[in-house]
Amino acid sequence: MEQKNTEKLLKEKLREKGLKVTQQRILVLSVLEQNSGVHMTAEDVYGLVSKDYPEIGLATVYRTLQLLWDMQLVDRINLDDGCVRYEIGHLLKGNARHSHHHLICRSCGRVISFDGDLLDGLEEHIEKTTGFHVLDHEVKFYGLCRDCAKAQK
């Protein structure tokens, strides 16, 4: 997604929620967009934003990420390593739901995004049999990446 389009969409979403459009909010979202596919911690985002905007504080980045997550503009991921990570939201990418999942290597800790969602049929089955309407889901697969699997052979 082009940066101007991201900024335009963020401004629209902020205004819809009755919130101010601030430079900090735009910068945080832009950093996530520019690093699409990278699962960034708040500290990672802060490090990049503070290069262009040194007066920003880490607490502001945390609050901004929370706000953007509440607005569904960023996705929050817990990869079971004690850190919460963020990536550009699936709604900003034009997807109604997550379109990728995460493959986590138990040996080196590498995280690989896997595109494609094969769970639509399962969600329909859940709704049909239980009446539970699934809004979203998150899937993490644990195993060995290609490099670690080769090294173990």
C-alpha positions as CSV (number, residue, x, y, z in Angstrom):
1,M,0.0,0.0,0.0
2,E,1.3,3.4,-0.9
3,Q,2.2,5.7,2.1
4,K,-0.2,8.5,1.0
5,N,-3.1,6.0,0.8
6,T,-2.1,4.7,4.3
7,E,-2.0,8.2,5.7
8,K,-5.4,9.1,4.0
9,L,-7.0,5.9,5.5
10,L,-5.6,6.6,8.9
11,K,-6.9,10.1,8.9
12,E,-10.4,8.9,7.8
13,K,-10.4,6.2,10.6
14,L,-9.3,8.7,13.3
15,R,-11.9,11.2,12.2
16,E,-14.6,8.5,12.2
17,K,-13.7,7.7,15.8
18,G,-13.7,11.4,16.7
19,L,-10.0,11.3,17.4
20,K,-7.3,13.9,16.4
21,V,-5.0,13.2,13.5
22,T,-1.5,13.6,14.9
23,Q,2.0,13.3,13.4
24,Q,2.8,10.6,16.0
25,R,-0.1,8.4,14.9
26,I,0.7,8.7,11.3
27,L,4.4,8.0,11.8
28,V,3.8,4.9,13.9
29,L,1.5,3.5,11.2
30,S,3.9,4.5,8.4
31,V,6.7,2.6,10.1
32,L,4.6,-0.5,10.3
33,E,3.6,-0.2,6.7
34,Q,7.2,0.3,5.5
35,N,8.2,-2.8,7.5
36,S,5.3,-4.9,6.4
37,G,5.9,-8.6,7.1
38,V,8.2,-7.8,10.0
39,H,6.7,-8.5,13.4
40,M,7.8,-5.4,15.4
41,T,7.8,-4.8,19.1
42,A,6.9,-1.3,20.4
43,E,10.6,-0.7,21.0
44,D,11.4,-1.6,17.4
45,V,8.7,0.9,16.3
46,Y,10.0,3.5,18.7
47,G,13.6,3.1,17.4
48,L,12.5,3.8,13.8
49,V,10.0,6.6,14.6
50,S,12.4,8.4,16.9
51,K,15.0,8.8,14.1
52,D,12.6,11.1,12.2
53,Y,10.8,12.4,15.3
54,P,13.3,12.4,18.2
55,E,10.9,14.2,20.7
56,I,8.5,11.2,20.7
57,G,8.5,9.1,23.8
58,L,8.3,5.3,24.2
59,A,5.1,5.7,26.2
60,T,3.5,7.7,23.3
61,V,4.4,4.8,20.9
62,Y,2.8,2.3,23.3
63,R,-0.4,4.4,23.6
64,T,-0.5,4.9,19.8
65,L,-0.1,1.2,19.1
66,Q,-2.9,0.4,21.6
67,L,-5.1,3.0,19.9
68,L,-4.4,1.7,16.4
69,W,-5.0,-1.9,17.6
70,D,-8.3,-0.8,19.2
71,M,-9.2,0.8,15.8
72,Q,-8.2,-2.5,14.0
73,L,-5.6,-0.7,12.0
74,V,-2.7,-2.8,13.4
75,D,-2.7,-6.5,14.4
76,R,-1.2,-7.6,17.7
77,I,0.7,-10.9,17.8
78,N,1.9,-12.9,20.7
79,L,4.6,-15.3,19.5
80,D,5.1,-16.8,23.0
81,D,8.5,-15.2,23.4
82,G,7.4,-12.7,26.1
83,C,7.1,-9.8,23.6
84,V,3.9,-8.4,22.0
85,R,4.5,-7.6,18.4
86,Y,2.6,-5.5,15.9
87,E,2.1,-5.5,12.1
88,I,0.1,-3.5,9.7
89,G,-3.6,-4.4,10.1
90,H,-5.4,-6.8,7.8
91,L,-8.2,-4.2,7.4
92,L,-5.6,-1.7,6.0
93,K,-4.6,-4.3,3.5
94,G,-8.2,-4.6,2.4
95,N,-8.9,-7.9,4.0
96,A,-11.9,-8.5,6.2
97,R,-9.9,-11.0,8.2
98,H,-6.4,-12.2,8.7
99,S,-5.1,-13.7,5.5
100,H,-1.9,-15.1,7.0
101,H,-0.7,-17.2,9.9
102,H,2.6,-17.6,11.6
103,L,5.1,-20.5,11.4
104,I,7.5,-20.4,14.4
105,C,10.7,-22.3,14.4
106,R,11.4,-24.0,17.8
107,S,15.1,-24.1,17.1
108,C,16.1,-20.6,15.9
109,G,13.0,-18.7,16.8
110,R,12.4,-17.4,13.2
111,V,8.9,-16.4,12.4
112,I,7.6,-16.9,8.9
113,S,4.3,-15.6,7.6
114,F,2.2,-18.1,5.8
115,D,-0.3,-16.5,3.3
116,G,-3.6,-18.1,2.7
117,D,-6.5,-18.9,5.0
118,L,-7.9,-22.4,4.8
119,L,-10.2,-22.1,7.8
120,D,-13.3,-20.6,6.2
121,G,-14.9,-24.0,6.0
122,L,-14.2,-24.7,9.7
123,E,-15.6,-21.4,10.7
124,E,-18.8,-22.1,8.8
125,H,-19.0,-25.5,10.4
126,I,-18.6,-24.0,13.9
127,E,-21.3,-21.5,13.3
128,K,-23.7,-24.1,11.8
129,T,-23.2,-26.6,14.7
130,T,-22.8,-24.2,17.7
131,G,-24.3,-20.9,16.6
132,F,-21.0,-19.3,17.5
133,H,-20.1,-16.6,15.0
134,V,-16.4,-16.4,14.5
135,L,-15.2,-12.8,14.0
136,D,-11.5,-13.6,13.6
137,H,-8.8,-16.2,14.4
138,E,-5.1,-16.5,14.9
139,V,-3.1,-19.6,14.0
140,K,0.5,-20.4,15.0
141,F,2.3,-23.5,13.8
142,Y,5.4,-24.6,15.7
143,G,8.1,-26.7,14.2
144,L,11.4,-26.4,12.4
145,C,12.2,-24.0,9.6
146,R,13.8,-25.4,6.4
147,D,17.4,-24.4,7.5
148,C,17.1,-25.9,11.0
149,A,15.5,-29.1,9.7
150,K,18.4,-29.5,7.2
151,A,20.9,-28.9,10.0
152,Q,19.4,-31.6,12.2
153,K,19.6,-34.2,9.4
